[in-house]
Amino acid sequence: MIETRLLVQFIAVAEELHFNRAAQRLHMAQPPLSQAIRRLEQEMGVSLFERTNRSVSLTPAGEDFLESAREVLRILDEGVDKSRRVSQGIEGHLTLTFINITHYGPLLRALRNFRAAFPAVSFTMNEATTQEQVDALEQGRADLGFMRPPGRTSPGLRFDAILREPVMIALPAEHRLAGCESIPLAALQCDHFVSAPRHLGQGFHDQLVQLCEAAGFTPHIAQQARQLQTLVALVASGFGVALLPASLAQEPRKDVIFRPLEVDAPAELQHVELLMGWNEHSPSLIRDKLIEEIRNAMPPGFD
């Protein structure tokens, strides 16, 4: 393998076409430089220079190798510079996973500000359920995830609650209680519910069941869907009612009514958090800078 030092020395001689001037440029004596070029030619098995008592010129092989040598050093310099920027946390790649974050303005602004501040950072964005995100973080397939509280995690995962919002009830527009300003949850004990499957978001699923149990009943889940937006569509279609984060009420619909809940339950059950999660066993300076940007952008008190 040819040393980069030999490439630098070859380029200096090729550009100066004079061994003494090239040696002065490299701050070395001329005899060691001549020996280095001969060693390079021996390693390559070709003559790179035509030498006479009065002149030095490149052979055709030398002219061709000059372009290659310059390209090799250019690529090496770029690689070193890129690695330095990555180590400084100003360049790199991040894979983000998320539930639907359309309605979370502070989070979206934080992502936009980060991209403006670090344009050399590229992203892969994957929408996924909470449990899918936990799996991706554990397996190193994601750098940062935005999810509901998970049911299980491994010791290496870290979570920050970045936003909190009330749980509301979504009713079909023609529901018997649609005209009420707020809904006693106990009044829905005979209704069918629609929900996400427990294995895709155990923590959030169990929280909603506990809310119903606090109201004195166990919900009858008639239909399930992976995405919360699909649950809203199921409510609109009359398949049942749904306990959902209040952010989904920001999109006005004529066929679905969102109402606050009335239930005697702890405040933590009546609110749902958006968590930011990452794997502490996978260090990343650029990820940590994004985490800090998001923390700083969140409103006090979450809500």
C-alpha positions as protocol buffer text, in pm:
chain_id: "A"
residue {
  index: 1
  type: MET
  ca { x: 0 y: 0 z: 0 }
}
residue {
  index: 2
  type: ILE
  ca { x: 139 y: 339 z: -101 }
}
residue {
  index: 3
  type: GLU
  ca { x: 184 y: 585 z: 184 }
}
residue {
  index: 4
  type: THR
  ca { x: 15 y: 924 z: 153 }
}
residue {
  index: 5
  type: ARG
  ca { x: 354 y: 1083 z: 230 }
}
residue {
  index: 6
  type: LEU
  ca { x: 489 y: 940 z: -95 }
}
residue {
  index: 7
  type: LEU
  ca { x: 191 y: 1081 z: -285 }
}
residue {
  index: 8
  type: VAL
  ca { x: 259 y: 1429 z: -141 }
}
residue {
  index: 9
  type: GLN
  ca { x: 625 y: 1403 z: -238 }
}
residue {
  index: 10
  type: PHE
  ca { x: 543 y: 1279 z: -589 }
}
residue {
  index: 11
  type: ILE
  ca { x: 297 y: 1565 z: -647 }
}
residue {
  index: 12
  type: ALA
  ca { x: 555 y: 1822 z: -534 }
}
residue {
  index: 13
  type: VAL
  ca { x: 815 y: 1689 z: -781 }
}
residue {
  index: 14
  type: ALA
  ca { x: 556 y: 1658 z: -1058 }
}
residue {
  index: 15
  type: GLU
  ca { x: 447 y: 2019 z: -1013 }
}
residue {
  index: 16
  type: GLU
  ca { x: 796 y: 2166 z: -973 }
}
residue {
  index: 17
  type: LEU
  ca { x: 968 y: 1933 z: -1225 }
}
residue {
  index: 18
  type: HIS
  ca { x: 1280 y: 1998 z: -1022 }
}
residue {
  index: 19
  type: PHE
  ca { x: 1396 y: 1783 z: -732 }
}
residue {
  index: 20
  type: ASN
  ca { x: 1577 y: 2058 z: -544 }
}
residue {
  index: 21
  type: ARG
  ca { x: 1285 y: 2304 z: -560 }
}
residue {
  index: 22
  type: ALA
  ca { x: 1044 y: 2026 z: -461 }
}
residue {
  index: 23
  type: ALA
  ca { x: 1266 y: 1938 z: -164 }
}
residue {
  index: 24
  type: GLN
  ca { x: 1270 y: 2301 z: -52 }
}
residue {
  index: 25
  type: ARG
  ca { x: 889 y: 2313 z: -85 }
}
residue {
  index: 26
  type: LEU
  ca { x: 865 y: 2002 z: 135 }
}
residue {
  index: 27
  type: HIS
  ca { x: 1123 y: 2131 z: 384 }
}
residue {
  index: 28
  type: MET
  ca { x: 1348 y: 1830 z: 336 }
}
residue {
  index: 29
  type: ALA
  ca { x: 1683 y: 1747 z: 177 }
}
residue {
  index: 30
  type: GLN
  ca { x: 1699 y: 1658 z: -190 }
}
residue {
  index: 31
  type: PRO
  ca { x: 1866 y: 1311 z: -165 }
}
residue {
  index: 32
  type: PRO
  ca { x: 1593 y: 1159 z: 60 }
}
residue {
  index: 33
  type: LEU
  ca { x: 1330 y: 1298 z: -178 }
}
residue {
  index: 34
  type: SER
  ca { x: 1500 y: 1135 z: -477 }
}
residue {
  index: 35
  type: GLN
  ca { x: 1517 y: 807 z: -287 }
}
residue {
  index: 36
  type: ALA
  ca { x: 1147 y: 831 z: -195 }
}
residue {
  index: 37
  type: ILE
  ca { x: 1044 y: 881 z: -559 }
}
residue {
  index: 38
  type: ARG
  ca { x: 1254 y: 584 z: -670 }
}
residue {
  index: 39
  type: ARG
  ca { x: 1092 y: 373 z: -398 }
}
residue {
  index: 40
  type: LEU
  ca { x: 751 y: 480 z: -521 }
}
residue {
  index: 41
  type: GLU
  ca { x: 841 y: 384 z: -877 }
}
residue {
  index: 42
  type: GLN
  ca { x: 967 y: 47 z: -757 }
}
residue {
  index: 43
  type: GLU
  ca { x: 645 y: -19 z: -564 }
}
residue {
  index: 44
  type: MET
  ca { x: 435 y: 71 z: -867 }
}
residue {
  index: 45
  type: GLY
  ca { x: 661 y: -103 z: -1120 }
}
residue {
  index: 46
  type: VAL
  ca { x: 659 y: 197 z: -1356 }
}
residue {
  index: 47
  type: SER
  ca { x: 878 y: 500 z: -1432 }
}
residue {
  index: 48
  type: LEU
  ca { x: 704 y: 821 z: -1334 }
}
residue {
  index: 49
  type: PHE
  ca { x: 974 y: 1066 z: -1444 }
}
residue {
  index: 50
  type: GLU
  ca { x: 1222 y: 1106 z: -1729 }
}
residue {
  index: 51
  type: ARG
  ca { x: 1545 y: 1233 z: -1575 }
}
residue {
  index: 52
  type: THR
  ca { x: 1841 y: 1397 z: -1751 }
}
residue {
  index: 53
  type: ASN
  ca { x: 2126 y: 1606 z: -1619 }
}
residue {
  index: 54
  type: ARG
  ca { x: 1935 y: 1921 z: -1712 }
}
residue {
  index: 55
  type: SER
  ca { x: 1565 y: 1842 z: -1676 }
}
residue {
  index: 56
  type: VAL
  ca { x: 1295 y: 1632 z: -1516 }
}
residue {
  index: 57
  type: SER
  ca { x: 968 y: 1553 z: -1695 }
}
residue {
  index: 58
  type: LEU
  ca { x: 669 y: 1328 z: -1636 }
}
residue {
  index: 59
  type: THR
  ca { x: 633 y: 1008 z: -1832 }
}
residue {
  index: 60
  type: PRO
  ca { x: 283 y: 930 z: -1970 }
}
residue {
  index: 61
  type: ALA
  ca { x: 237 y: 698 z: -1671 }
}
residue {
  index: 62
  type: GLY
  ca { x: 348 y: 981 z: -1441 }
}
residue {
  index: 63
  type: GLU
  ca { x: 99 y: 1226 z: -1594 }
}
residue {
  index: 64
  type: ASP
  ca { x: -181 y: 977 z: -1545 }
}
residue {
  index: 65
  type: PHE
  ca { x: -77 y: 899 z: -1189 }
}
residue {
  index: 66
  type: LEU
  ca { x: -58 y: 1270 z: -1103 }
}
residue {
  index: 67
  type: GLU
  ca { x: -435 y: 1301 z: -1156 }
}
residue {
  index: 68
  type: SER
  ca { x: -496 y: 991 z: -947 }
}
residue {
  index: 69
  type: ALA
  ca { x: -267 y: 1106 z: -667 }
}
residue {
  index: 70
  type: ARG
  ca { x: -437 y: 1444 z: -648 }
}
residue {
  index: 71
  type: GLU
  ca { x: -780 y: 1276 z: -639 }
}
residue {
  index: 72
  type: VAL
  ca { x: -674 y: 1036 z: -363 }
}
residue {
  index: 73
  type: LEU
  ca { x: -548 y: 1320 z: -144 }
}
residue {
  index: 74
  type: ARG
  ca { x: -858 y: 1527 z: -217 }
}
residue {
  index: 75
  type: ILE
  ca { x: -1086 y: 1240 z: -111 }
}
residue {
  index: 76
  type: LEU
  ca { x: -874 y: 1178 z: 197 }
}
residue {
  index: 77
  type: ASP
  ca { x: -884 y: 1546 z: 295 }
}
residue {
  index: 78
  type: GLU
  ca { x: -1260 y: 1555 z: 247 }
}
residue {
  index: 79
  type: GLY
  ca { x: -1298 y: 1239 z: 456 }
}
residue {
  index: 80
  type: VAL
  ca { x: -1087 y: 1380 z: 737 }
}
residue {
  index: 81
  type: ASP
  ca { x: -1279 y: 1709 z: 726 }
}
residue {
  index: 82
  type: LYS
  ca { x: -1614 y: 1530 z: 729 }
}
residue {
  index: 83
  type: SER
  ca { x: -1509 y: 1308 z: 1019 }
}
residue {
  index: 84
  type: ARG
  ca { x: -1400 y: 1619 z: 1207 }
}
residue {
  index: 85
  type: ARG
  ca { x: -1739 y: 1785 z: 1146 }
}
residue {
  index: 86
  type: VAL
  ca { x: -1920 y: 1469 z: 1257 }
}
residue {
  index: 87
  type: SER
  ca { x: -1711 y: 1454 z: 1574 }
}
residue {
  index: 88
  type: GLN
  ca { x: -1800 y: 1819 z: 1638 }
}
residue {
  index: 89
  type: GLY
  ca { x: -2170 y: 1743 z: 1592 }
}
residue {
  index: 90
  type: ILE
  ca { x: -2224 y: 1968 z: 1288 }
}
residue {
  index: 91
  type: GLU
  ca { x: -2261 y: 1697 z: 1024 }
}
residue {
  index: 92
  type: GLY
  ca { x: -2400 y: 1346 z: 1015 }
}
residue {
  index: 93
  type: HIS
  ca { x: -2717 y: 1144 z: 966 }
}
residue {
  index: 94
  type: LEU
  ca { x: -3010 y: 1088 z: 1200 }
}
residue {
  index: 95
  type: THR
  ca { x: -3295 y: 839 z: 1173 }
}
residue {
  index: 96
  type: LEU
  ca { x: -3611 y: 963 z: 1345 }
}
residue {
  index: 97
  type: THR
  ca { x: -3923 y: 760 z: 1418 }
}
residue {
  index: 98
  type: PHE
  ca { x: -4254 y: 913 z: 1518 }
}
residue {
  index: 99
  type: ILE
  ca { x: -4625 y: 876 z: 1563 }
}
residue {
  index: 100
  type: ASN
  ca { x: -4827 y: 1143 z: 1381 }
}
residue {
  index: 101
  type: ILE
  ca { x: -4677 y: 1476 z: 1494 }
}
residue {
  index: 102
  type: THR
  ca { x: -4871 y: 1703 z: 1259 }
}
residue {
  index: 103
  type: HIS
  ca { x: -5042 y: 1895 z: 1539 }
}
residue {
  index: 104
  type: TYR
  ca { x: -4742 y: 1946 z: 1766 }
}
residue {
  index: 105
  type: GLY
  ca { x: -4629 y: 2293 z: 1664 }
}
residue {
  index: 106
  type: PRO
  ca { x: -4343 y: 2335 z: 1918 }
}
residue {
  index: 107
  type: LEU
  ca { x: -4186 y: 2007 z: 1808 }
}
residue {
  index: 108
  type: LEU
  ca { x: -4219 y: 2090 z: 1439 }
}
residue {
  index: 109
  type: ARG
  ca { x: -4061 y: 2432 z: 1496 }
}
residue {
  index: 110
  type: ALA
  ca { x: -3772 y: 2272 z: 1684 }
}
residue {
  index: 111
  type: LEU
  ca { x: -3706 y: 2035 z: 1394 }
}
residue {
  index: 112
  type: ARG
  ca { x: -3722 y: 2322 z: 1146 }
}
residue {
  index: 113
  type: ASN
  ca { x: -3483 y: 2536 z: 1352 }
}
residue {
  index: 114
  type: PHE
  ca { x: -3239 y: 2248 z: 1388 }
}
residue {
  index: 115
  type: ARG
  ca { x: -3234 y: 2184 z: 1013 }
}
residue {
  index: 116
  type: ALA
  ca { x: -3166 y: 2552 z: 951 }
}
residue {
  index: 117
  type: ALA
  ca { x: -2881 y: 2554 z: 1205 }
}
residue {
  index: 118
  type: PHE
  ca { x: -2726 y: 2226 z: 1084 }
}
residue {
  index: 119
  type: PRO
  ca { x: -2792 y: 2199 z: 708 }
}
residue {
  index: 120
  type: ALA
  ca { x: -2520 y: 1931 z: 670 }
}
residue {
  index: 121
  type: VAL
  ca { x: -2719 y: 1684 z: 883 }
}
residue {
  index: 122
  type: SER
  ca { x: -2935 y: 1449 z: 676 }
}
residue {
  index: 123
  type: PHE
  ca { x: -3245 y: 1269 z: 802 }
}
residue {
  index: 124
  type: THR
  ca { x: -3440 y: 949 z: 752 }
}
residue {
  index: 125
  type: MET
  ca { x: -3796 y: 987 z: 882 }
}
residue {
  index: 126
  type: ASN
  ca { x: -4009 y: 680 z: 960 }
}
residue {
  index: 127
  type: GLU
  ca { x: -4365 y: 686 z: 1092 }
}
residue {
  index: 128
  type: ALA
  ca { x: -4418 y: 398 z: 1336 }
}
residue {
  index: 129
  type: THR
  ca { x: -4621 y: 286 z: 1633 }
}
residue {
  index: 130
  type: THR
  ca { x: -4487 y: 323 z: 1985 }
}
residue {
  index: 131
  type: GLN
  ca { x: -4380 y: -40 z: 2017 }
}
residue {
  index: 132
  type: GLU
  ca { x: -4218 y: -37 z: 1672 }
}
residue {
  index: 133
  type: GLN
  ca { x: -4019 y: 268 z: 1779 }
}
residue {
  index: 134
  type: VAL
  ca { x: -3906 y: 103 z: 2102 }
}
residue {
  index: 135
  type: ASP
  ca { x: -3785 y: -197 z: 1900 }
}
residue {
  index: 136
  type: ALA
  ca { x: -3600 y: 29 z: 1656 }
}
residue {
  index: 137
  type: LEU
  ca { x: -3425 y: 218 z: 1937 }
}
residue {
  index: 138
  type: GLU
  ca { x: -3325 y: -104 z: 2112 }
}
residue {
  index: 139
  type: GLN
  ca { x: -3188 y: -253 z: 1789 }
}
residue {
  index: 140
  type: GLY
  ca { x: -3000 y: 61 z: 1682 }
}
residue {
  index: 141
  type: ARG
  ca { x: -3221 y: 125 z: 1379 }
}
residue {
  index: 142
  type: ALA
  ca { x: -3331 y: 467 z: 1505 }
}
residue {
  index: 143
  type: ASP
  ca { x: -3155 y: 756 z: 1678 }
}
residue {
  index: 144
  type: LEU
  ca { x: -3455 y: 937 z: 1823 }
}
residue {
  index: 145
  type: GLY
  ca { x: -3824 y: 852 z: 1854 }
}
residue {
  index: 146
  type: PHE
  ca { x: -4142 y: 1044 z: 1936 }
}
residue {
  index: 147
  type: MET
  ca { x: -4408 y: 822 z: 2088 }
}
residue {
  index: 148
  type: ARG
  ca { x: -4669 y: 758 z: 2355 }
}
residue {
  index: 149
  type: PRO
  ca { x: -4563 y: 603 z: 2687 }
}
residue {
  index: 150
  type: PRO
  ca { x: -4453 y: 245 z: 2607 }
}
residue {
  index: 151
  type: GLY
  ca { x: -4547 y: -58 z: 2807 }
}
residue {
  index: 152
  type: ARG
  ca { x: -4199 y: -207 z: 2825 }
}
residue {
  index: 153
  type: THR
  ca { x: -3847 y: -83 z: 2762 }
}
residue {
  index: 154
  type: SER
  ca { x: -3491 y: -200 z: 2803 }
}
residue {
  index: 155
  type: PRO
  ca { x: -3256 y: -41 z: 3060 }
}
residue {
  index: 156
  type: GLY
  ca { x: -3061 y: 150 z: 2794 }
}
residue {
  index: 157
  type: LEU
  ca { x: -3357 y: 354 z: 2671 }
}
residue {
  index: 158
  type: ARG
  ca { x: -3413 y: 707 z: 2800 }
}
residue {
  index: 159
  type: PHE
  ca { x: -3740 y: 900 z: 2771 }
}
residue {
  index: 160
  type: ASP
  ca { x: -3829 y: 1267 z: 2818 }
}
residue {
  index: 161
  type: ALA
  ca { x: -4190 y: 1386 z: 2830 }
}
residue {
  index: 162
  type: ILE
  ca { x: -4193 y: 1687 z: 2597 }
}
residue {
  index: 163
  type: LEU
  ca { x: -4566 y: 1760 z: 2557 }
}
residue {
  index: 164
  type: ARG
  ca { x: -4882 y: 1675 z: 2752 }
}
residue {
  index: 165
  type: GLU
  ca { x: -5244 y: 1707 z: 2644 }
}
residue {
  index: 166
  type: PRO
  ca { x: -5587 y: 1607 z: 2775 }
}
residue {
  index: 167
  type: VAL
  ca { x: -5760 y: 1287 z: 2673 }
}
residue {
  index: 168
  type: MET
  ca { x: -6092 y: 1363 z: 2501 }
}
residue {
  index: 169
  type: ILE
  ca { x: -6379 y: 1149 z: 2382 }
}
residue {
  index: 170
  type: ALA
  ca { x: -6452 y: 1131 z: 2009 }
}
residue {
  index: 171
  type: LEU
  ca { x: -6818 y: 1068 z: 1921 }
}
residue {
  index: 172
  type: PRO
  ca { x: -7003 y: 1026 z: 1592 }
}
residue {
  index: 173
  type: ALA
  ca { x: -7180 y: 1350 z: 1509 }
}
residue {
  index: 174
  type: GLU
  ca { x: -7519 y: 1182 z: 1553 }
}
residue {
  index: 175
  type: HIS
  ca { x: -7435 y: 1031 z: 1894 }
}
residue {
  index: 176
  type: ARG
  ca { x: -7696 y: 1080 z: 2164 }
}
residue {
  index: 177
  type: LEU
  ca { x: -7451 y: 1282 z: 2378 }
}
residue {
  index: 178
  type: ALA
  ca { x: -7302 y: 1492 z: 2098 }
}
residue {
  index: 179
  type: GLY
  ca { x: -7487 y: 1801 z: 2217 }
}
residue {
  index: 180
  type: CYS
  ca { x: -7328 y: 1794 z: 2563 }
}
residue {
  index: 181
  type: GLU
  ca { x: -7042 y: 2031 z: 2641 }
}
residue {
  index: 182
  type: SER
  ca { x: -6859 y: 1756 z: 2830 }
}
residue {
  index: 183
  type: ILE
  ca { x: -6922 y: 1383 z: 2858 }
}
residue {
  index: 184
  type: PRO
  ca { x: -6939 y: 1176 z: 3178 }
}
residue {
  index: 185
  type: LEU
  ca { x: -6730 y: 875 z: 3085 }
}
residue {
  index: 186
  type: ALA
  ca { x: -6962 y: 650 z: 3285 }
}
residue {
  index: 187
  type: ALA
  ca { x: -7242 y: 740 z: 3043 }
}
residue {
  index: 188
  type: LEU
  ca { x: -7055 y: 551 z: 2768 }
}
residue {
  index: 189
  type: GLN
  ca { x: -7032 y: 215 z: 2945 }
}
residue {
  index: 190
  type: CYS
  ca { x: -7279 y: 57 z: 2700 }
}
residue {
  index: 191
  type: ASP
  ca { x: -7109 y: 203 z: 2390 }
}
residue {
  index: 192
  type: HIS
  ca { x: -6865 y: 22 z: 2165 }
}
residue {
  index: 193
  type: PHE
  ca { x: -6512 y: 162 z: 2165 }
}
residue {
  index: 194
  type: VAL
  ca { x: -6249 y: 166 z: 1893 }
}
residue {
  index: 195
  type: SER
  ca { x: -5882 y: 151 z: 1992 }
}
residue {
  index: 196
  type: ALA
  ca { x: -5529 y: 78 z: 1876 }
}
residue {
  index: 197
  type: PRO
  ca { x: -5411 y: -280 z: 1946 }
}
residue {
  index: 198
  type: ARG
  ca { x: -5244 y: -315 z: 2284 }
}
residue {
  index: 199
  type: HIS
  ca { x: -4926 y: -475 z: 2143 }
}
residue {
  index: 200
  type: LEU
  ca { x: -4855 y: -163 z: 1935 }
}
residue {
  index: 201
  type: GLY
  ca { x: -4880 y: 79 z: 2228 }
}
residue {
  index: 202
  type: GLN
  ca { x: -4928 y: -99 z: 2557 }
}
residue {
  index: 203
  type: GLY
  ca { x: -4883 y: 204 z: 2784 }
}
residue {
  index: 204
  type: PHE
  ca { x: -5136 y: 429 z: 2611 }
}
residue {
  index: 205
  type: HIS
  ca { x: -5382 y: 142 z: 2563 }
}
residue {
  index: 206
  type: ASP
  ca { x: -5367 y: 46 z: 2932 }
}
residue {
  index: 207
  type: GLN
  ca { x: -5410 y: 410 z: 3036 }
}
residue {
  index: 208
  type: LEU
  ca { x: -5736 y: 440 z: 2842 }
}
residue {
  index: 209
  type: VAL
  ca { x: -5866 y: 113 z: 2989 }
}
residue {
  index: 210
  type: GLN
  ca { x: -5780 y: 240 z: 3338 }
}
residue {
  index: 211
  type: LEU
  ca { x: -5976 y: 557 z: 3269 }
}
residue {
  index: 212
  type: CYS
  ca { x: -6283 y: 353 z: 3186 }
}
residue {
  index: 213
  type: GLU
  ca { x: -6231 y: 136 z: 3492 }
}
residue {
  index: 214
  type: ALA
  ca { x: -6217 y: 452 z: 3704 }
}
residue {
  index: 215
  type: ALA
  ca { x: -6561 y: 532 z: 3560 }
}
residue {
  index: 216
  type: GLY
  ca { x: -6686 y: 190 z: 3668 }
}
residue {
  index: 217
  type: PHE
  ca { x: -6668 y: -25 z: 3356 }
}
residue {
  index: 218
  type: THR
  ca { x: -6440 y: -215 z: 3122 }
}
residue {
  index: 219
  type: PRO
  ca { x: -6465 y: -84 z: 2764 }
}
residue {
  index: 220
  type: HIS
  ca { x: -6598 y: -313 z: 2494 }
}
residue {
  index: 221
  type: ILE
  ca { x: -6348 y: -268 z: 2210 }
}
residue {
  index: 222
  type: ALA
  ca { x: -6533 y: -348 z: 1889 }
}
residue {
  index: 223
  type: GLN
  ca { x: -6272 y: -243 z: 1631 }
}
residue {
  index: 224
  type: GLN
  ca { x: -5898 y: -178 z: 1626 }
}
residue {
  index: 225
  type: ALA
  ca { x: -5666 y: 23 z: 1400 }
}
residue {
  index: 226
  type: ARG
  ca { x: -5295 y: 105 z: 1398 }
}
residue {
  index: 227
  type: GLN
  ca { x: -5319 y: 481 z: 1344 }
}
residue {
  index: 228
  type: LEU
  ca { x: -5514 y: 733 z: 1551 }
}
residue {
  index: 229
  type: GLN
  ca { x: -5638 y: 905 z: 1236 }
}
residue {
  index: 230
  type: THR
  ca { x: -5792 y: 574 z: 1130 }
}
residue {
  index: 231
  type: LEU
  ca { x: -5967 y: 553 z: 1468 }
}
residue {
  index: 232
  type: VAL
  ca { x: -6121 y: 894 z: 1402 }
}
residue {
  index: 233
  type: ALA
  ca { x: -6246 y: 762 z: 1068 }
}
residue {
  index: 234
  type: LEU
  ca { x: -6396 y: 458 z: 1243 }
}
residue {
  index: 235
  type: VAL
  ca { x: -6575 y: 688 z: 1487 }
}
residue {
  index: 236
  type: ALA
  ca { x: -6711 y: 890 z: 1194 }
}
residue {
  index: 237
  type: SER
  ca { x: -6836 y: 567 z: 1037 }
}
residue {
  index: 238
  type: GLY
  ca { x: -7029 y: 473 z: 1349 }
}
residue {
  index: 239
  type: PHE
  ca { x: -6814 y: 182 z: 1467 }
}
residue {
  index: 240
  type: GLY
  ca { x: -6788 y: 324 z: 1818 }
}
residue {
  index: 241
  type: VAL
  ca { x: -6647 y: 602 z: 2034 }
}
residue {
  index: 242
  type: ALA
  ca { x: -6278 y: 658 z: 2109 }
}
residue {
  index: 243
  type: LEU
  ca { x: -6060 y: 806 z: 2381 }
}
residue {
  index: 244
  type: LEU
  ca { x: -5801 y: 1014 z: 2194 }
}
residue {
  index: 245
  type: PRO
  ca { x: -5543 y: 1289 z: 2251 }
}
residue {
  index: 246
  type: ALA
  ca { x: -5690 y: 1639 z: 2230 }
}
residue {
  index: 247
  type: SER
  ca { x: -5453 y: 1734 z: 1947 }
}
residue {
  index: 248
  type: LEU
  ca { x: -5665 y: 1528 z: 1707 }
}
residue {
  index: 249
  type: ALA
  ca { x: -5952 y: 1770 z: 1768 }
}
residue {
  index: 250
  type: GLN
  ca { x: -5755 y: 2046 z: 1594 }
}
residue {
  index: 251
  type: GLU
  ca { x: -5875 y: 1924 z: 1255 }
}
residue {
  index: 252
  type: PRO
  ca { x: -6241 y: 2028 z: 1240 }
}
residue {
  index: 253
  type: ARG
  ca { x: -6478 y: 1760 z: 1111 }
}
residue {
  index: 254
  type: LYS
  ca { x: -6853 y: 1760 z: 1070 }
}
residue {
  index: 255
  type: ASP
  ca { x: -6886 y: 1386 z: 1127 }
}
residue {
  index: 256
  type: VAL
  ca { x: -6689 y: 1358 z: 1454 }
}
residue {
  index: 257
  type: ILE
  ca { x: -6742 y: 1551 z: 1777 }
}
residue {
  index: 258
  type: PHE
  ca { x: -6464 y: 1583 z: 2038 }
}
residue {
  index: 259
  type: ARG
  ca { x: -6570 y: 1656 z: 2395 }
}
residue {
  index: 260
  type: PRO
  ca { x: -6388 y: 1688 z: 2731 }
}
residue {
  index: 261
  type: LEU
  ca { x: -6426 y: 1402 z: 2976 }
}
residue {
  index: 262
  type: GLU
  ca { x: -6589 y: 1398 z: 3317 }
}
residue {
  index: 263
  type: VAL
  ca { x: -6432 y: 1121 z: 3524 }
}
residue {
  index: 264
  type: ASP
  ca { x: -6310 y: 1081 z: 3880 }
}
residue {
  index: 265
  type: ALA
  ca { x: -5957 y: 970 z: 3800 }
}
residue {
  index: 266
  type: PRO
  ca { x: -5601 y: 1088 z: 3874 }
}
residue {
  index: 267
  type: ALA
  ca { x: -5480 y: 1375 z: 3656 }
}
residue {
  index: 268
  type: GLU
  ca { x: -5206 y: 1159 z: 3503 }
}
residue {
  index: 269
  type: LEU
  ca { x: -5471 y: 926 z: 3364 }
}
residue {
  index: 270
  type: GLN
  ca { x: -5666 y: 1215 z: 3214 }
}
residue {
  index: 271
  type: HIS
  ca { x: -5366 y: 1344 z: 3021 }
}
residue {
  index: 272
  type: VAL
  ca { x: -5143 y: 1174 z: 2766 }
}
residue {
  index: 273
  type: GLU
  ca { x: -4778 y: 1257 z: 2710 }
}
residue {
  index: 274
  type: LEU
  ca { x: -4567 y: 1271 z: 2398 }
}
residue {
  index: 275
  type: LEU
  ca { x: -4229 y: 1121 z: 2478 }
}
residue {
  index: 276
  type: MET
  ca { x: -3893 y: 1170 z: 2314 }
}
residue {
  index: 277
  type: GLY
  ca { x: -3688 y: 850 z: 2341 }
}
residue {
  index: 278
  type: TRP
  ca { x: -3332 y: 745 z: 2259 }
}
residue {
  index: 279
  type: ASN
  ca { x: -3079 y: 475 z: 2340 }
}
residue {
  index: 280
  type: GLU
  ca { x: -2809 y: 591 z: 2581 }
}
residue {
  index: 281
  type: HIS
  ca { x: -2591 y: 295 z: 2476 }
}
residue {
  index: 282
  type: SER
  ca { x: -2558 y: 452 z: 2127 }
}
residue {
  index: 283
  type: PRO
  ca { x: -2377 y: 786 z: 2176 }
}
residue {
  index: 284
  type: SER
  ca { x: -2431 y: 1056 z: 1914 }
}
residue {
  index: 285
  type: LEU
  ca { x: -2324 y: 1417 z: 1953 }
}
residue {
  index: 286
  type: ILE
  ca { x: -2550 y: 1542 z: 1674 }
}
residue {
  index: 287
  type: ARG
  ca { x: -2849 y: 1355 z: 1822 }
}
residue {
  index: 288
  type: ASP
  ca { x: -2778 y: 1512 z: 2160 }
}
residue {
  index: 289
  type: LYS
  ca { x: -2777 y: 1857 z: 1999 }
}
residue {
  index: 290
  type: LEU
  ca { x: -3120 y: 1786 z: 1848 }
}
residue {
  index: 291
  type: ILE
  ca { x: -3246 y: 1670 z: 2188 }
}
residue {
  index: 292
  type: GLU
  ca { x: -3129 y: 1995 z: 2343 }
}
residue {
  index: 293
  type: GLU
  ca { x: -3295 y: 2198 z: 2066 }
}
residue {
  index: 294
  type: ILE
  ca { x: -3626 y: 2018 z: 2127 }
}
residue {
  index: 295
  type: ARG
  ca { x: -3605 y: 2058 z: 2505 }
}
residue {
  index: 296
  type: ASN
  ca { x: -3548 y: 2431 z: 2468 }
}
residue {
  index: 297
  type: ALA
  ca { x: -3843 y: 2466 z: 2229 }
}
residue {
  index: 298
  type: MET
  ca { x: -4101 y: 2300 z: 2450 }
}
residue {
  index: 299
  type: PRO
  ca { x: -4347 y: 2526 z: 2633 }
}
residue {
  index: 300
  type: PRO
  ca { x: -4332 y: 2535 z: 3015 }
}
residue {
  index: 301
  type: GLY
  ca { x: -4559 y: 2281 z: 3180 }
}
residue {
  index: 302
  type: PHE
  ca { x: -4607 y: 2082 z: 2857 }
}
residue {
  index: 303
  type: ASP
  ca { x: -4975 y: 2159 z: 2800 }
}
